């Protein structure tokens, strides 16, 4: 935890007034029921006269503020303006103090002024702080707290995650020191925790130790990921010896850049969106901005009068903010180094800064117990959150505009984009010094003075995992991995056997299916041939039947011819006549024989067709039976395939675990050697 100084009072004080109570009477409405204007002269000044003007008048300007005239009130005091004419109640310093949302509460050492009077003040501020009945309110500006997350910033493809990181533990201790820094990747399940001469990377869902980045210069006091999540920027060093900012590539843990050579530790460092500039600050009270490509110093900005505790580039890279131990908070133009805003309002050390994704709002956490949200367009605080747990040590935005805060009362809290408290997590053993929120807003990660770091599910605060800032040595972790491997092998052996057995069953089922399908095809072919035979016989019978009428007609003609021959000869018979008659009768007989033979063939074809029909019924029944058998075999194959898939999945899950543990074993073995 960075040191704090005595609060510098810059807000006005409200003096205790008389015991009489000014009531917001029925004159707030005109006789016809129309709501009347709430103005300074008619409604607000009487409240000030009762409670405030003893200390805040032209003769006695406590905190540099006089409120006995409208002009003096709008001019503000030593801390700047106290009300604004845009209707923004959250930005009003006057409202924050009289409503006890910030300190010092007013009137001092007294309860709030009566609720009706507070309602008058609130209505007056939201109505545009009108001077008198003739004043007109300005058009109300859009509230900067109305946040819509921008789509930019996320890199294309899979989010960057470590692939091969160092495993050596630089410093081994029985217990960790106070947690100085925690960072969470903006796009991946990756968490960084600062330890002694090391930065430990953990999986942001499983809490698995992924690797250890050496930080030989001392202790990292800040950990910030680059906008695209591919790099980690660590600021730190050793008090009164040296301070630097180091940049690490996430995938392999390589230190790709190191800037600064401070004579004291660096408390915070950050890079811009293009990773072309790195800013850092510390006890030397100078905000230094370096060229990240060659390490040259671009700007040496002199504004702070005390140690710089926090430094943060806006997500779009346009601005860079810095804060100090005396409550100073300055916003600079990143490209030119010129001062952009001097934000006055905190009365204690400003320990932590965080930008909202749209770069329009800056959050600052202070020893004065508040988190303030600053509108970069208006250049003022649009919200002051009274966290309620003493000094606020850390604040971080997520992609939804939510805030996570850490405080000295040992608690971590989650707030929505408007500053409404959503959740308060169980207290830790000591003051919480650092906090972060994961890329998907599912977990908060926080650490306390004793070195305890926890990763907690937001949806289920009882679901907590521990992350060690100083992990055990590689040799100890190697033994643990070997034990895990032995356990995995024990689990894997029956899975291999099950996989082999289910594969054999599947092969047998497939062979049975092939046999059944062959029998089915044969049965179907026989049925088809039988149908074709029946059809052919019936077609043949019909074709023969179609020839009978002509044959019968011919036979009649031949019969008539026989009769004619017989009658033409009379009673006398000679050989010629006998021959003619016999020829005619033979021709008729041949025709009748042909007709008879055709009729027999028709009968035979019908008989064969009927026989095929009878046979077909039996063949169809056999084909249906073969089809049922094939369906059963097919179902058996599907069942065997599902069983094999399940066996393969169960096997592959454990095999993948074994492969990962083998990889860890090799990596740790190399670290031990």
LINVEN-V244465 format. One line per field, one symbol per residue. phi: phi as a letter, one per 40 degrees, with the letter a starting at -180 (. if undefined). burial: b if it has 9 or more other C-alpha atoms within 8 Angstrom, else e. Layout:
phi = ???
burial = ???
This chain:
phi = .ccbbccccbccbbccbcccbcbcccccbcdcgcccccbcccbcdcccccbbccbbbccbccggbbbcaccccccgbcchcbbbcbgccccccdcdcccgcabccbccfbcdcddcccccccccccchfccacccbcccccccccccbcccchcccgcccbcbabcbcccbbbcaccdccabbbccbbcabbbcbcfabbbbccbcgcccibccbccibccabbccdcgcbbbbbiibdgbaaabbbbcccbgcccaabgaccacccaaabcccfbbbbaaaccgbcbbbcccbgcccbbcbacbadccabaccdcgcbbbabbccgcabbbcccbgccbabcbicbadccabaccdcgcbbbbbbccgbbbbbccccgaccabcccgbgdccaaacbccgcbbbbbccgbbbbbcccgcccabcdcccbdcbbaabcdbfcabbabbccgcbbbbcccbdccbbbbccbcccdccccccccccccccccccdcccccccccccccccccccccccccccccccccccccccccccccccccccccccdccccccccccccccccccccgccbbccccccccccccccccccccccccccccccccccccccccccdcccccccccccccccccccccccccccccccccccccccccccccccccccccccc
burial = eeebeebbebbbbbbbbeeeeeebeeebbbeeeeeeebbbbbbbbbbbbbbbbbbbbeebbbbbbbbbebebbbebbbbebbbbbbbbbbbbbebbbbbbbbeebbbbeeebeeeebbebbbbbbbbbbbbbeeeebeeeeeebeeeebeeeeeeeeebbbbeebbbbbeebeeebbbbbbbbbbbbbbbbbbbbbbbbbbbbbeebeebbbbebebbbbbbbbbbbbbbbbbbbbbbeebbbbbbbbbbbbbebebbbbebbbbbbbbbbbbebbbbbbbbbbbbbbbbbbeebebebbeeebebbbbbbbbbbbbbbbbbbbbbbbbbbbbbeebebeeebbebbbbbbbbbbbbbbbbbbbbbbbbbbbbbbbeebbbbbbbbbebbbbbbbbbbbbbbbbbbbbbbbbbbbbbebebeebeeebebbbbbbbbbbebbbbbbbbbbbbbbbbbbeebeebebbbbbeebbbebbeebbebbeebbebbeebbebbeebbebbeebbebbeebbebbeebbebbeebbebbbbbbebbbebbeebeebbebbeebbebbeebbeebeeeeeeebbebbeebbebbeebbeebeebbebbbebbebbbebbebbeebbebbeebbebbeebbebbeebbebbeebbebbeebbebbeebbebbebbbebee
